[in-house]
């Protein structure tokens, strides 16, 4: 998680020093998903179905790129 947490810190407003996958990290993930992967849900730190759907799109795009 440390690499992804660093990415979130550098680009998406995740300011916590730890790499705990908690509410604040989910908010940063949702900001990234909204900007890049069509996430249209709230930035609430709760990984619901819209968050999961955007993560699936991001994962599929990453796999296709490899």
N, CA, C, O and CB atoms as a CASP TS submission, in Angstrom:
PFRMAT TS
TARGET T0000
AUTHOR 0000-0000-0000
METHOD Language model
MODEL 1
PARENT N/A
ATOM      1  N   UNK     1       0.817  -1.194   0.000  1.00  0.00           N
ATOM      2  CA  UNK     1       0.000   0.000   0.000  1.00  0.00           C
ATOM      3  C   UNK     1       0.862   1.258   0.000  1.00  0.00           C
ATOM      4  O   UNK     1       0.394   2.317  -0.419  1.00  0.00           O
ATOM      5  CB  UNK     1      -0.930  -0.002   1.199  1.00  0.00           C
ATOM      6  N   UNK     2       2.093   1.168   0.454  1.00  0.00           N
ATOM      7  CA  UNK     2       2.932   2.361   0.607  1.00  0.00           C
ATOM      8  C   UNK     2       3.099   3.118  -0.705  1.00  0.00           C
ATOM      9  O   UNK     2       3.067   4.349  -0.705  1.00  0.00           O
ATOM     10  CB  UNK     2       4.296   1.973   1.149  1.00  0.00           C
ATOM     11  N   UNK     3       3.276   2.425  -1.810  1.00  0.00           N
ATOM     12  CA  UNK     3       3.426   3.094  -3.102  1.00  0.00           C
ATOM     13  C   UNK     3       2.171   3.834  -3.505  1.00  0.00           C
ATOM     14  O   UNK     3       2.245   4.970  -3.975  1.00  0.00           O
ATOM     15  CB  UNK     3       3.790   2.094  -4.173  1.00  0.00           C
ATOM     16  N   UNK     4       1.020   3.211  -3.329  1.00  0.00           N
ATOM     17  CA  UNK     4      -0.247   3.845  -3.683  1.00  0.00           C
ATOM     18  C   UNK     4      -0.554   4.997  -2.735  1.00  0.00           C
ATOM     19  O   UNK     4      -1.062   6.033  -3.163  1.00  0.00           O
ATOM     20  CB  UNK     4      -1.388   2.819  -3.660  1.00  0.00           C
ATOM     21  N   UNK     5      -0.250   4.825  -1.447  1.00  0.00           N
ATOM     22  CA  UNK     5      -0.449   5.912  -0.479  1.00  0.00           C
ATOM     23  C   UNK     5       0.424   7.110  -0.853  1.00  0.00           C
ATOM     24  O   UNK     5      -0.018   8.252  -0.731  1.00  0.00           O
ATOM     25  CB  UNK     5      -0.123   5.433   0.965  1.00  0.00           C
ATOM     26  N   UNK     6       1.633   6.871  -1.298  1.00  0.00           N
ATOM     27  CA  UNK     6       2.512   7.954  -1.747  1.00  0.00           C
ATOM     28  C   UNK     6       1.936   8.673  -2.960  1.00  0.00           C
ATOM     29  O   UNK     6       2.001   9.899  -3.049  1.00  0.00           O
ATOM     30  CB  UNK     6       3.902   7.409  -2.077  1.00  0.00           C
ATOM     31  N   UNK     7       1.376   7.917  -3.887  1.00  0.00           N
ATOM     32  CA  UNK     7       0.705   8.488  -5.054  1.00  0.00           C
ATOM     33  C   UNK     7      -0.464   9.364  -4.618  1.00  0.00           C
ATOM     34  O   UNK     7      -0.651  10.464  -5.140  1.00  0.00           O
ATOM     35  CB  UNK     7       0.215   7.374  -6.000  1.00  0.00           C
ATOM     36  N   UNK     8      -1.251   8.874  -3.661  1.00  0.00           N
ATOM     37  CA  UNK     8      -2.386   9.650  -3.162  1.00  0.00           C
ATOM     38  C   UNK     8      -1.913  10.908  -2.439  1.00  0.00           C
ATOM     39  O   UNK     8      -2.541  11.960  -2.559  1.00  0.00           O
ATOM     40  CB  UNK     8      -3.248   8.793  -2.224  1.00  0.00           C
ATOM     41  N   UNK     9      -0.823  10.816  -1.696  1.00  0.00           N
ATOM     42  CA  UNK     9      -0.276  11.988  -1.007  1.00  0.00           C
ATOM     43  C   UNK     9       0.190  13.037  -2.010  1.00  0.00           C
ATOM     44  O   UNK     9      -0.071  14.228  -1.840  1.00  0.00           O
ATOM     45  CB  UNK     9       0.889  11.579  -0.089  1.00  0.00           C
ATOM     46  N   UNK    10       0.869  12.595  -3.038  1.00  0.00           N
ATOM     47  CA  UNK    10       1.449  13.512  -4.014  1.00  0.00           C
ATOM     48  C   UNK    10       0.400  14.167  -4.905  1.00  0.00           C
ATOM     49  O   UNK    10       0.612  15.277  -5.395  1.00  0.00           O
ATOM     50  CB  UNK    10       2.450  12.781  -4.869  1.00  0.00           C
ATOM     51  N   UNK    11      -0.719  13.500  -5.119  1.00  0.00           N
ATOM     52  CA  UNK    11      -1.643  13.966  -6.144  1.00  0.00           C
ATOM     53  C   UNK    11      -3.080  14.210  -5.709  1.00  0.00           C
ATOM     54  O   UNK    11      -3.781  14.992  -6.352  1.00  0.00           O
ATOM     55  CB  UNK    11      -1.655  13.005  -7.221  1.00  0.00           C
ATOM     56  N   UNK    12      -3.543  13.572  -4.645  1.00  0.00           N
ATOM     57  CA  UNK    12      -4.977  13.566  -4.366  1.00  0.00           C
ATOM     58  C   UNK    12      -5.352  13.938  -2.940  1.00  0.00           C
ATOM     59  O   UNK    12      -6.442  13.594  -2.480  1.00  0.00           O
ATOM     60  CB  UNK    12      -5.525  12.231  -4.666  1.00  0.00           C
ATOM     61  N   UNK    13      -4.474  14.631  -2.234  1.00  0.00           N
ATOM     62  CA  UNK    13      -4.831  15.206  -0.956  1.00  0.00           C
ATOM     63  C   UNK    13      -4.853  14.271   0.239  1.00  0.00           C
ATOM     64  O   UNK    13      -5.436  14.596   1.273  1.00  0.00           O
ATOM     65  CB  UNK    13      -6.120  15.806  -1.078  1.00  0.00           C
ATOM     66  N   UNK    14      -4.223  13.111   0.105  1.00  0.00           N
ATOM     67  CA  UNK    14      -4.134  12.218   1.262  1.00  0.00           C
ATOM     68  C   UNK    14      -2.951  12.667   2.097  1.00  0.00           C
ATOM     69  O   UNK    14      -1.805  12.540   1.664  1.00  0.00           O
ATOM     70  CB  UNK    14      -3.985  10.714   0.828  1.00  0.00           C
ATOM     71  N   UNK    15      -3.209  13.190   3.289  1.00  0.00           N
ATOM     72  CA  UNK    15      -2.158  13.813   4.086  1.00  0.00           C
ATOM     73  C   UNK    15      -1.707  12.993   5.280  1.00  0.00           C
ATOM     74  O   UNK    15      -0.764  13.388   5.966  1.00  0.00           O
ATOM     75  CB  UNK    15      -2.619  15.133   4.559  1.00  0.00           C
ATOM     76  N   UNK    16      -2.349  11.867   5.551  1.00  0.00           N
ATOM     77  CA  UNK    16      -1.966  11.069   6.716  1.00  0.00           C
ATOM     78  C   UNK    16      -0.584  10.455   6.518  1.00  0.00           C
ATOM     79  O   UNK    16      -0.195  10.114   5.401  1.00  0.00           O
ATOM     80  CB  UNK    16      -3.005   9.966   6.980  1.00  0.00           C
ATOM     81  N   UNK    17       0.143  10.320   7.613  1.00  0.00           N
ATOM     82  CA  UNK    17       1.484   9.746   7.562  1.00  0.00           C
ATOM     83  C   UNK    17       1.455   8.222   7.505  1.00  0.00           C
ATOM     84  O   UNK    17       2.402   7.600   7.023  1.00  0.00           O
ATOM     85  CB  UNK    17       2.286  10.199   8.765  1.00  0.00           C
ATOM     86  N   UNK    18       0.379   7.622   7.991  1.00  0.00           N
ATOM     87  CA  UNK    18       0.309   6.163   7.956  1.00  0.00           C
ATOM     88  C   UNK    18      -0.285   5.700   6.616  1.00  0.00           C
ATOM     89  O   UNK    18      -0.767   6.512   5.826  1.00  0.00           O
ATOM     90  CB  UNK    18      -0.541   5.627   9.147  1.00  0.00           C
ATOM     91  N   UNK    19      -0.241   4.447   6.388  1.00  0.00           N
ATOM     92  CA  UNK    19      -0.787   3.886   5.149  1.00  0.00           C
ATOM     93  C   UNK    19      -2.032   3.064   5.426  1.00  0.00           C
ATOM     94  O   UNK    19      -2.319   2.104   4.711  1.00  0.00           O
ATOM     95  CB  UNK    19       0.261   3.025   4.440  1.00  0.00           C
ATOM     96  N   UNK    20      -2.769   3.433   6.455  1.00  0.00           N
ATOM     97  CA  UNK    20      -3.974   2.707   6.837  1.00  0.00           C
ATOM     98  C   UNK    20      -5.097   2.973   5.829  1.00  0.00           C
ATOM     99  O   UNK    20      -5.385   4.119   5.485  1.00  0.00           O
ATOM    100  CB  UNK    20      -4.418   3.108   8.260  1.00  0.00           C
ATOM    101  N   UNK    21      -5.712   1.904   5.373  1.00  0.00           N
ATOM    102  CA  UNK    21      -6.819   2.030   4.429  1.00  0.00           C
ATOM    103  C   UNK    21      -8.083   2.362   5.219  1.00  0.00           C
ATOM    104  O   UNK    21      -8.916   1.498   5.493  1.00  0.00           O
ATOM    105  CB  UNK    21      -7.005   0.717   3.587  1.00  0.00           C
ATOM    106  N   UNK    22      -8.197   3.630   5.571  1.00  0.00           N
ATOM    107  CA  UNK    22      -9.329   4.111   6.345  1.00  0.00           C
ATOM    108  C   UNK    22     -10.119   5.151   5.563  1.00  0.00           C
ATOM    109  O   UNK    22      -9.926   5.319   4.359  1.00  0.00           O
ATOM    110  CB  UNK    22      -8.857   4.693   7.674  1.00  0.00           C
ATOM    111  N   UNK    23     -10.996   5.837   6.252  1.00  0.00           N
ATOM    112  CA  UNK    23     -11.904   6.795   5.627  1.00  0.00           C
ATOM    113  C   UNK    23     -11.171   7.889   4.840  1.00  0.00           C
ATOM    114  O   UNK    23     -11.574   8.227   3.727  1.00  0.00           O
ATOM    115  CB  UNK    23     -12.777   7.432   6.686  1.00  0.00           C
ATOM    116  N   UNK    24     -10.103   8.439   5.413  1.00  0.00           N
ATOM    117  CA  UNK    24      -9.382   9.510   4.713  1.00  0.00           C
ATOM    118  C   UNK    24      -8.726   9.017   3.437  1.00  0.00           C
ATOM    119  O   UNK    24      -8.724   9.717   2.424  1.00  0.00           O
ATOM    120  CB  UNK    24      -8.330  10.116   5.622  1.00  0.00           C
ATOM    121  N   UNK    25      -8.168   7.812   3.484  1.00  0.00           N
ATOM    122  CA  UNK    25      -7.562   7.281   2.264  1.00  0.00           C
ATOM    123  C   UNK    25      -8.635   7.002   1.219  1.00  0.00           C
ATOM    124  O   UNK    25      -8.426   7.258   0.033  1.00  0.00           O
ATOM    125  CB  UNK    25      -6.764   5.998   2.567  1.00  0.00           C
ATOM    126  N   UNK    26      -9.782   6.480   1.648  1.00  0.00           N
ATOM    127  CA  UNK    26     -10.867   6.238   0.694  1.00  0.00           C
ATOM    128  C   UNK    26     -11.342   7.536   0.058  1.00  0.00           C
ATOM    129  O   UNK    26     -11.698   7.544  -1.121  1.00  0.00           O
ATOM    130  CB  UNK    26     -12.038   5.536   1.383  1.00  0.00           C
ATOM    131  N   UNK    27     -11.356   8.630   0.805  1.00  0.00           N
ATOM    132  CA  UNK    27     -11.726   9.924   0.212  1.00  0.00           C
ATOM    133  C   UNK    27     -10.740  10.310  -0.891  1.00  0.00           C
ATOM    134  O   UNK    27     -11.153  10.772  -1.955  1.00  0.00           O
ATOM    135  CB  UNK    27     -11.772  11.029   1.298  1.00  0.00           C
ATOM    136  N   UNK    28      -9.453  10.126  -0.648  1.00  0.00           N
ATOM    137  CA  UNK    28      -8.448  10.430  -1.667  1.00  0.00           C
ATOM    138  C   UNK    28      -8.614   9.511  -2.876  1.00  0.00           C
ATOM    139  O   UNK    28      -8.506   9.965  -4.015  1.00  0.00           O
ATOM    140  CB  UNK    28      -7.028  10.293  -1.083  1.00  0.00           C
ATOM    141  N   UNK    29      -8.873   8.238  -2.640  1.00  0.00           N
ATOM    142  CA  UNK    29      -9.115   7.296  -3.734  1.00  0.00           C
ATOM    143  C   UNK    29     -10.328   7.737  -4.542  1.00  0.00           C
ATOM    144  O   UNK    29     -10.300   7.696  -5.772  1.00  0.00           O
ATOM    145  CB  UNK    29      -9.322   5.863  -3.191  1.00  0.00           C
ATOM    146  N   UNK    30     -11.388   8.158  -3.866  1.00  0.00           N
ATOM    147  CA  UNK    30     -12.591   8.600  -4.570  1.00  0.00           C
ATOM    148  C   UNK    30     -12.321   9.872  -5.382  1.00  0.00           C
ATOM    149  O   UNK    30     -12.885  10.027  -6.465  1.00  0.00           O
ATOM    150  CB  UNK    30     -13.733   8.844  -3.570  1.00  0.00           C
ATOM    151  N   UNK    31     -11.481  10.778  -4.894  1.00  0.00           N
ATOM    152  CA  UNK    31     -11.118  11.961  -5.695  1.00  0.00           C
ATOM    153  C   UNK    31     -10.400  11.538  -6.966  1.00  0.00           C
ATOM    154  O   UNK    31     -10.678  12.064  -8.043  1.00  0.00           O
ATOM    155  CB  UNK    31     -10.227  12.928  -4.880  1.00  0.00           C
ATOM    156  N   UNK    32      -9.476  10.590  -6.845  1.00  0.00           N
ATOM    157  CA  UNK    32      -8.744  10.078  -8.011  1.00  0.00           C
ATOM    158  C   UNK    32      -9.703   9.394  -8.985  1.00  0.00           C
ATOM    159  O   UNK    32      -9.639   9.625 -10.192  1.00  0.00           O
ATOM    160  CB  UNK    32      -7.635   9.090  -7.569  1.00  0.00           C
ATOM    161  N   UNK    33     -10.586   8.556  -8.459  1.00  0.00           N
ATOM    162  CA  UNK    33     -11.536   7.857  -9.312  1.00  0.00           C
ATOM    163  C   UNK    33     -12.465   8.838 -10.022  1.00  0.00           C
ATOM    164  O   UNK    33     -12.801   8.629 -11.188  1.00  0.00           O
ATOM    165  CB  UNK    33     -12.349   6.860  -8.492  1.00  0.00           C
ATOM    166  N   UNK    34     -12.884   9.899  -9.342  1.00  0.00           N
ATOM    167  CA  UNK    34     -13.758  10.901  -9.954  1.00  0.00           C
ATOM    168  C   UNK    34     -13.043  11.633 -11.091  1.00  0.00           C
ATOM    169  O   UNK    34     -13.648  11.924 -12.123  1.00  0.00           O
ATOM    170  CB  UNK    34     -14.239  11.908  -8.897  1.00  0.00           C
ATOM    171  N   UNK    35     -11.771  11.925 -10.902  1.00  0.00           N
ATOM    172  CA  UNK    35     -11.014  12.660 -11.910  1.00  0.00           C
ATOM    173  C   UNK    35     -10.634  11.805 -13.112  1.00  0.00           C
ATOM    174  O   UNK    35     -10.551  12.308 -14.232  1.00  0.00           O
ATOM    175  CB  UNK    35      -9.773  13.233 -11.293  1.00  0.00           C
ATOM    176  N   UNK    36     -10.405  10.526 -12.885  1.00  0.00           N
ATOM    177  CA  UNK    36      -9.840   9.684 -13.952  1.00  0.00           C
ATOM    178  C   UNK    36     -10.727   8.546 -14.456  1.00  0.00           C
ATOM    179  O   UNK    36     -10.586   8.114 -15.600  1.00  0.00           O
ATOM    180  CB  UNK    36      -8.579   9.104 -13.475  1.00  0.00           C
ATOM    181  N   UNK    37     -11.635   8.062 -13.614  1.00  0.00           N
ATOM    182  CA  UNK    37     -12.315   6.815 -13.953  1.00  0.00           C
ATOM    183  C   UNK    37     -13.834   6.874 -13.861  1.00  0.00           C
ATOM    184  O   UNK    37     -14.483   5.843 -13.689  1.00  0.00           O
ATOM    185  CB  UNK    37     -11.825   5.739 -13.069  1.00  0.00           C
ATOM    186  N   UNK    38     -14.405   8.064 -13.975  1.00  0.00           N
ATOM    187  CA  UNK    38     -15.848   8.194 -14.071  1.00  0.00           C
ATOM    188  C   UNK    38     -16.641   7.961 -12.803  1.00  0.00           C
ATOM    189  O   UNK    38     -17.844   7.703 -12.859  1.00  0.00           O
ATOM    190  CB  UNK    38     -16.322   7.282 -15.068  1.00  0.00           C
ATOM    191  N   UNK    39     -15.983   8.050 -11.662  1.00  0.00           N
ATOM    192  CA  UNK    39     -16.703   7.892 -10.402  1.00  0.00           C
ATOM    193  C   UNK    39     -17.623   9.089 -10.198  1.00  0.00           C
ATOM    194  O   UNK    39     -17.180  10.235 -10.279  1.00  0.00           O
ATOM    195  CB  UNK    39     -15.717   7.745  -9.210  1.00  0.00           C
ATOM    196  N   UNK    40     -18.897   8.829  -9.935  1.00  0.00           N
ATOM    197  CA  UNK    40     -19.874   9.904  -9.780  1.00  0.00           C
ATOM    198  C   UNK    40     -20.538   9.910  -8.418  1.00  0.00           C
ATOM    199  O   UNK    40     -21.528  10.613  -8.215  1.00  0.00           O
ATOM    200  CB  UNK    40     -20.922   9.797 -10.841  1.00  0.00           C
ATOM    201  N   UNK    41     -20.012   9.144  -7.490  1.00  0.00           N
ATOM    202  CA  UNK    41     -20.567   9.110  -6.141  1.00  0.00           C
ATOM    203  C   UNK    41     -19.992  10.220  -5.284  1.00  0.00           C
ATOM    204  O   UNK    41     -19.221  11.053  -5.759  1.00  0.00           O
ATOM    205  CB  UNK    41     -20.303   7.762  -5.491  1.00  0.00           C
ATOM    206  N   UNK    42     -20.368  10.223  -4.044  1.00  0.00           N
ATOM    207  CA  UNK    42     -19.878  11.222  -3.109  1.00  0.00           C
ATOM    208  C   UNK    42     -18.453  10.934  -2.660  1.00  0.00           C
ATOM    209  O   UNK    42     -18.002   9.789  -2.663  1.00  0.00           O
ATOM    210  CB  UNK    42     -20.788  11.298  -1.908  1.00  0.00           C
ATOM    211  N   UNK    43     -17.764  11.987  -2.279  1.00  0.00           N
ATOM    212  CA  UNK    43     -16.427  11.846  -1.703  1.00  0.00           C
ATOM    213  C   UNK    43     -16.642  11.741  -0.192  1.00  0.00           C
ATOM    214  O   UNK    43     -16.478  12.707   0.552  1.00  0.00           O
ATOM    215  CB  UNK    43     -15.463  13.071  -2.093  1.00  0.00           C
ATOM    216  N   UNK    44     -17.012  10.540   0.227  1.00  0.00           N
ATOM    217  CA  UNK    44     -17.439  10.328   1.608  1.00  0.00           C
ATOM    218  C   UNK    44     -16.587   9.314   2.363  1.00  0.00           C
ATOM    219  O   UNK    44     -16.809   9.086   3.552  1.00  0.00           O
ATOM    220  CB  UNK    44     -18.865   9.881   1.626  1.00  0.00           C
ATOM    221  N   UNK    45     -15.630   8.713   1.697  1.00  0.00           N
ATOM    222  CA  UNK    45     -14.765   7.758   2.364  1.00  0.00           C
ATOM    223  C   UNK    45     -15.385   6.395   2.592  1.00  0.00           C
ATOM    224  O   UNK    45     -14.830   5.570   3.317  1.00  0.00           O
ATOM    225  CB  UNK    45     -14.341   8.307   3.653  1.00  0.00           C
ATOM    226  N   UNK    46     -16.545   6.151   1.971  1.00  0.00           N
ATOM    227  CA  UNK    46     -17.231   4.869   2.111  1.00  0.00           C
ATOM    228  C   UNK    46     -17.167   4.156   0.760  1.00  0.00           C
ATOM    229  O   UNK    46     -17.761   4.628  -0.209  1.00  0.00           O
ATOM    230  CB  UNK    46     -18.722   5.061   2.589  1.00  0.00           C
ATOM    231  N   UNK    47     -16.457   3.026   0.681  1.00  0.00           N
ATOM    232  CA  UNK    47     -16.300   2.331  -0.601  1.00  0.00           C
ATOM    233  C   UNK    47     -17.541   1.517  -0.979  1.00  0.00           C
ATOM    234  O   UNK    47     -17.592   0.307  -0.759  1.00  0.00           O
ATOM    235  CB  UNK    47     -15.083   1.415  -0.548  1.00  0.00           C
ATOM    236  N   UNK    48     -18.514   2.180  -1.535  1.00  0.00           N
ATOM    237  CA  UNK    48     -19.747   1.525  -1.941  1.00  0.00           C
ATOM    238  C   UNK    48     -19.681   1.011  -3.366  1.00  0.00           C
ATOM    239  O   UNK    48     -18.592   0.923  -3.935  1.00  0.00           O
ATOM    240  CB  UNK    48     -20.907   2.471  -1.795  1.00  0.00           C
ATOM    241  N   UNK    49     -20.809   0.673  -3.954  1.00  0.00           N
ATOM    242  CA  UNK    49     -20.840   0.070  -5.284  1.00  0.00           C
ATOM    243  C   UNK    49     -20.294   0.979  -6.387  1.00  0.00           C
ATOM    244  O   UNK    49     -19.681   0.483  -7.332  1.00  0.00           O
ATOM    245  CB  UNK    49     -22.245  -0.321  -5.618  1.00  0.00           C
ATOM    246  N   UNK    50     -20.498   2.288  -6.292  1.00  0.00           N
ATOM    247  CA  UNK    50     -19.963   3.178  -7.325  1.00  0.00           C
ATOM    248  C   UNK    50     -18.443   3.258  -7.239  1.00  0.00           C
ATOM    249  O   UNK    50     -17.762   3.345  -8.261  1.00  0.00           O
ATOM    250  CB  UNK    50     -20.574   4.583  -7.195  1.00  0.00           C
ATOM    251  N   UNK    51     -17.918   3.228  -6.028  1.00  0.00           N
ATOM    252  CA  UNK    51     -16.464   3.202  -5.838  1.00  0.00           C
ATOM    253  C   UNK    51     -15.896   1.916  -6.422  1.00  0.00           C
ATOM    254  O   UNK    51     -14.901   1.935  -7.147  1.00  0.00           O
ATOM    255  CB  UNK    51     -16.097   3.324  -4.334  1.00  0.00           C
ATOM    256  N   UNK    52     -16.534   0.813  -6.102  1.00  0.00           N
ATOM    257  CA  UNK    52     -16.060  -0.482  -6.607  1.00  0.00           C
ATOM    258  C   UNK    52     -16.104  -0.538  -8.127  1.00  0.00           C
ATOM    259  O   UNK    52     -15.177  -1.055  -8.749  1.00  0.00           O
ATOM    260  CB  UNK    52     -16.898  -1.620  -6.022  1.00  0.00           C
ATOM    261  N   UNK    53     -17.170  -0.013  -8.739  1.00  0.00           N
ATOM    262  CA  UNK    53     -17.282  -0.030 -10.200  1.00  0.00           C
ATOM    263  C   UNK    53     -16.157   0.786 -10.845  1.00  0.00           C
ATOM    264  O   UNK    53     -15.585   0.365 -11.850  1.00  0.00           O
ATOM    265  CB  UNK    53     -18.654   0.520 -10.639  1.00  0.00           C
ATOM    266  N   UNK    54     -15.840   1.944 -10.275  1.00  0.00           N
ATOM    267  CA  UNK    54     -14.753   2.762 -10.812  1.00  0.00           C
ATOM    268  C   UNK    54     -13.403   2.074 -10.615  1.00  0.00           C
ATOM    269  O   UNK    54     -12.535   2.165 -11.484  1.00  0.00           O
ATOM    270  CB  UNK    54     -14.744   4.146 -10.145  1.00  0.00           C
ATOM    271  N   UNK    55     -13.215   1.390  -9.490  1.00  0.00           N
ATOM    272  CA  UNK    55     -11.977   0.635  -9.284  1.00  0.00           C
ATOM    273  C   UNK    55     -11.833  -0.482 -10.309  1.00  0.00           C
ATOM    274  O   UNK    55     -10.726  -0.752 -10.775  1.00  0.00           O
ATOM    275  CB  UNK    55     -11.937   0.053  -7.871  1.00  0.00           C
ATOM    276  N   UNK    56     -12.926  -1.126 -10.662  1.00  0.00           N
ATOM    277  CA  UNK    56     -12.887  -2.178 -11.686  1.00  0.00           C
ATOM    278  C   UNK    56     -12.461  -1.576 -13.026  1.00  0.00           C
ATOM    279  O   UNK    56     -11.652  -2.170 -13.739  1.00  0.00           O
ATOM    280  CB  UNK    56     -14.277  -2.877 -11.819  1.00  0.00           C
ATOM    281  N   UNK    57     -13.001  -0.392 -13.376  1.00  0.00           N
ATOM    282  CA  UNK    57     -12.593   0.267 -14.626  1.00  0.00           C
ATOM    283  C   UNK    57     -11.111   0.617 -14.605  1.00  0.00           C
ATOM    284  O   UNK    57     -10.409   0.404 -15.593  1.00  0.00           O
ATOM    285  CB  UNK    57     -13.426   1.536 -14.860  1.00  0.00           C
ATOM    286  N   UNK    58     -10.636   1.150 -13.489  1.00  0.00           N
ATOM    287  CA  UNK    58      -9.223   1.501 -13.367  1.00  0.00           C
ATOM    288  C   UNK    58      -8.350   0.260 -13.482  1.00  0.00           C
ATOM    289  O   UNK    58      -7.330   0.280 -14.170  1.00  0.00           O
ATOM    290  CB  UNK    58      -8.958   2.215 -12.034  1.00  0.00           C
ATOM    291  N   UNK    59      -8.741  -0.814 -12.816  1.00  0.00           N
ATOM    292  CA  UNK    59      -7.971  -2.056 -12.865  1.00  0.00           C
ATOM    293  C   UNK    59      -7.928  -2.640 -14.273  1.00  0.00           C
ATOM    294  O   UNK    59      -6.882  -3.101 -14.729  1.00  0.00           O
ATOM    295  CB  UNK    59      -8.559  -3.078 -11.900  1.00  0.00           C
ATOM    296  N   UNK    60      -9.068  -2.616 -14.957  1.00  0.00           N
ATOM    297  CA  UNK    60      -9.118  -3.143 -16.337  1.00  0.00           C
ATOM    298  C   UNK    60      -8.217  -2.329 -17.260  1.00  0.00           C
ATOM    299  O   UNK    60      -7.524  -2.894 -18.107  1.00  0.00           O
ATOM    300  CB  UNK    60     -10.571  -3.131 -16.875  1.00  0.00           C
ATOM    301  N   UNK    61      -8.222  -1.017 -17.105  1.00  0.00           N
ATOM    302  CA  UNK    61      -7.369  -0.174 -17.931  1.00  0.00           C
ATOM    303  C   UNK    61      -5.886  -0.435 -17.639  1.00  0.00           C
ATOM    304  O   UNK    61      -5.065  -0.460 -18.556  1.00  0.00           O
ATOM    305  CB  UNK    61      -7.704   1.305 -17.698  1.00  0.00           C
ATOM    306  N   UNK    62      -5.553  -0.628 -16.372  1.00  0.00           N
ATOM    307  CA  UNK    62      -4.165  -0.929 -16.019  1.00  0.00           C
ATOM    308  C   UNK    62      -3.731  -2.277 -16.583  1.00  0.00           C
ATOM    309  O   UNK    62      -2.612  -2.415 -17.077  1.00  0.00           O
ATOM    310  CB  UNK    62      -3.987  -0.917 -14.498  1.00  0.00           C
ATOM    311  N   UNK    63      -4.610  -3.268 -16.513  1.00  0.00           N
ATOM    312  CA  UNK    63      -4.273  -4.587 -17.075  1.00  0.00           C
ATOM    313  C   UNK    63      -4.089  -4.507 -18.575  1.00  0.00           C
ATOM    314  O   UNK    63      -3.179  -5.128 -19.124  1.00  0.00           O
ATOM    315  CB  UNK    63      -5.362  -5.615 -16.740  1.00  0.00           C
ATOM    316  N   UNK    64      -4.943  -3.746 -19.247  1.00  0.00           N
ATOM    317  CA  UNK    64      -4.843  -3.603 -20.703  1.00  0.00           C
ATOM    318  C   UNK    64      -3.536  -2.910 -21.101  1.00  0.00           C
ATOM    319  O   UNK    64      -2.959  -3.207 -22.147  1.00  0.00           O
ATOM    320  CB  UNK    64      -6.048  -2.812 -21.246  1.00  0.00           C
ATOM    321  N   UNK    65      -3.083  -1.991 -20.259  1.00  0.00           N
ATOM    322  CA  UNK    65      -1.858  -1.259 -20.538  1.00  0.00           C
ATOM    323  C   UNK    65      -0.606  -2.117 -20.369  1.00  0.00           C
ATOM    324  O   UNK    65       0.444  -1.816 -20.937  1.00  0.00           O
ATOM    325  CB  UNK    65      -1.772  -0.053 -19.641  1.00  0.00           C
ATOM    326  N   UNK    66      -0.723  -3.187 -19.584  1.00  0.00           N
ATOM    327  CA  UNK    66       0.423  -4.070 -19.360  1.00  0.00           C
ATOM    328  C   UNK    66       0.468  -5.042 -20.473  1.00  0.00           C
ATOM    329  O   UNK    66       1.351  -5.898 -20.510  1.00  0.00           O
ATOM    330  CB  UNK    66       0.350  -4.796 -18.004  1.00  0.00           C
TER
END
